[in-house]
Amino acid sequence: MGFSADEMKAALHAIARWRAEPEASLACPRCGETGLSLADHSARPYAEWYQLSCRACGLEEMVHIPLGPPVMGGLD
């Protein structure tokens, strides 16, 4: 189904909070209920992928955050 712009903003906020505080209680970006489940399925250094799930509203979404290509060391 995908996220609306507001839901994506809330999802990114939840991801940032989870990364800073993994044990934090997170609110669902769709229904606002606490108890959002978040799992990291990232393929670093190329992309971050997060699975967001909510029992209250049935949300099951993957959020993809592309990362830039790896930077190789410079010549000395």
Order of alpha helices (4+ residues) and beta strands (2+ residues): alpha-beta-beta-beta
